[in-house]
Amino acid sequence: MLSSSEQRIWDDIERFYAAETAEPVLPGPKPARRGRPDAGGGDDLPAAVVAGVWGAILLVLFGAVDVGLAIGAATALGWLLWRSWPSLRGPATTSAVPASQTE
């Protein structure tokens, strides 16, 4: 059994403990920016990119340097567009549900 002063102190401890547990979580450091989460390396490259790279290499090796560089540049542009297409569309089109139905 606690005396009245001990009971008052114990009530204060419980009240302060309850208030202390409701502290907000401080924001941590931002995670490093990474590419697409589903990117698995070179295994998920489109066949057109792979064929374009090999075609450009073979054309340069066999003497058609201008054509090989042109195909290489077109392949690089196609790969860049393929790689950044989700971010170019914007955040509004990433959902399968139209915005008017989500409200």
C-alpha positions as CSV (number, residue, x, y, z in Angstrom):
1,M,0.0,0.0,0.0
2,L,1.3,3.4,-1.0
3,S,1.0,6.5,1.1
4,S,-0.8,9.5,-0.3
5,S,2.5,11.3,-1.4
6,E,3.8,8.0,-2.9
7,Q,0.5,7.5,-4.8
8,R,0.7,11.1,-6.1
9,I,4.2,10.5,-7.3
10,W,3.3,7.2,-8.9
11,D,0.3,8.9,-10.7
12,D,2.7,11.6,-12.0
13,I,5.1,8.9,-13.3
14,E,2.3,7.1,-15.1
15,R,1.0,10.4,-16.6
16,F,4.4,11.6,-17.7
17,Y,5.2,8.1,-19.1
18,A,2.0,8.1,-21.2
19,A,2.8,11.6,-22.5
20,E,6.4,10.6,-23.3
21,T,5.4,7.5,-25.4
22,A,3.5,9.7,-27.8
23,E,6.6,11.5,-29.1
24,P,6.6,12.0,-32.8
25,V,9.1,10.1,-34.9
26,L,11.9,12.3,-36.2
27,P,12.5,12.1,-40.0
28,G,15.6,10.1,-40.9
29,P,18.0,10.6,-43.7
30,K,16.4,10.3,-47.2
31,P,17.1,7.0,-48.9
32,A,19.5,7.0,-51.9
33,R,17.8,7.6,-55.2
34,R,17.8,4.4,-57.2
35,G,16.5,3.4,-60.6
36,R,13.3,1.5,-61.2
37,P,12.7,-1.0,-58.4
38,D,11.9,-3.8,-60.9
39,A,15.1,-3.2,-62.9
40,G,17.1,-6.4,-62.8
41,G,20.1,-5.4,-64.8
42,G,20.6,-6.3,-68.5
43,D,18.1,-9.2,-68.5
44,D,15.1,-6.9,-69.0
45,L,16.4,-5.0,-72.0
46,P,14.1,-4.9,-75.0
47,A,15.2,-7.1,-77.9
48,A,15.4,-4.0,-80.1
49,V,18.0,-2.4,-77.9
50,V,20.1,-5.5,-77.8
51,A,19.9,-6.0,-81.6
52,G,20.7,-2.3,-82.1
53,V,23.8,-2.5,-80.0
54,W,25.1,-5.6,-81.7
55,G,24.2,-4.2,-85.1
56,A,26.1,-1.0,-84.4
57,I,29.2,-2.9,-83.2
58,L,29.2,-5.2,-86.2
59,L,28.7,-2.3,-88.7
60,V,31.6,-0.3,-87.1
61,L,33.8,-3.4,-87.1
62,F,33.1,-4.1,-90.8
63,G,33.8,-0.6,-92.0
64,A,30.4,1.1,-92.1
65,V,31.4,3.6,-89.4
66,D,28.8,6.3,-90.2
67,V,25.9,3.9,-90.4
68,G,27.1,2.1,-87.3
69,L,27.3,5.3,-85.3
70,A,23.9,6.4,-86.5
71,I,22.3,3.1,-85.5
72,G,24.2,3.3,-82.1
73,A,22.9,6.8,-81.5
74,A,19.3,5.8,-82.4
75,T,19.6,2.7,-80.1
76,A,20.9,4.9,-77.3
77,L,18.0,7.3,-77.7
78,G,15.5,4.5,-77.8
79,W,17.0,2.9,-74.7
80,L,16.9,6.3,-72.9
81,L,13.3,6.8,-73.7
82,W,12.4,3.2,-72.7
83,R,14.3,3.7,-69.4
84,S,12.7,7.0,-68.4
85,W,9.2,6.5,-69.8
86,P,7.5,6.0,-66.4
87,S,8.9,9.3,-65.1
88,L,8.0,11.1,-68.3
89,R,4.3,10.1,-68.0
90,G,4.1,11.7,-64.6
91,P,2.6,10.5,-61.3
92,A,-1.0,10.9,-62.4
93,T,-0.9,8.0,-64.9
94,T,0.9,5.5,-62.8
95,S,-2.4,4.3,-61.2
96,A,-4.7,1.8,-63.0
97,V,-7.7,3.6,-61.5
98,P,-8.6,7.0,-62.9
99,A,-8.4,9.9,-60.5
100,S,-12.1,10.6,-60.7
101,Q,-12.9,7.2,-59.3
102,T,-10.6,7.4,-56.3
103,E,-12.5,10.2,-54.6
